[in-house]
Amino acid sequence: MTGTLAPTQPLTAADRCDRCGAQAYVRVLLNSGGELLFCAHHMRKHDDSIRKIASDIQDETDKLHESNNATDER
């Protein structure tokens, strides 16, 4: 159920969490056909509930680690 969605574009800084407005790193496609965006914090907080209603999940939270690694290399 998780992974890269073929027709979906990568998430950008303009994509915002539907709960708090922070940058979204997770796109959830719902069984009902809708879509939700979450920051890493809210995805972790609601993970069990979300997975019950999701048809697919695009998780790009690895981008958070890439940013930290780039800073560490300076």
SULUR-V37844 format. One record per residue. N is the residue number from 1. RES is the residue in one small letter. OMEGA is omega in radians with two decimals (* if undefined). Layout:
BEGIN
n=<N:N>
res=<RES:RES>
omega=<OMEGA:OMEGA>
END
This chain:
BEGIN
n=<1:2:3:4:5:6:7:8:9:10:11:12:13:14:15:16:17:18:19:20:21:22:23:24:25:26:27:28:29:30:31:32:33:34:35:36:37:38:39:40:41:42:43:44:45:46:47:48:49:50:51:52:53:54:55:56:57:58:59:60:61:62:63:64:65:66:67:68:69:70:71:72:73:74>
res=<m:t:g:t:l:a:p:t:q:p:l:t:a:a:d:r:c:d:r:c:g:a:q:a:y:v:r:v:l:l:n:s:g:g:e:l:l:f:c:a:h:h:m:r:k:h:d:d:s:i:r:k:i:a:s:d:i:q:d:e:t:d:k:l:h:e:s:n:n:a:t:d:e:r>
omega=<3.14:3.09:-3.12:3.13:-3.05:-3.06:-3.02:3.10:3.05:3.08:-3.14:3.11:3.12:3.12:-3.02:3.12:3.13:3.13:-2.99:3.14:3.07:3.11:-3.13:3.07:-3.13:3.03:-3.14:3.00:-3.05:3.07:-3.12:3.12:3.13:-3.12:3.04:3.07:-3.13:2.92:-3.12:-3.13:-3.09:3.04:3.10:-3.09:-3.04:-3.01:-3.09:-3.13:-3.10:-3.10:3.13:-3.07:-3.06:2.99:3.09:3.14:3.06:-3.05:3.12:-3.13:3.07:3.09:3.11:3.13:3.10:3.14:3.13:3.14:3.14:3.11:-3.11:-3.07:-3.11:*>
END
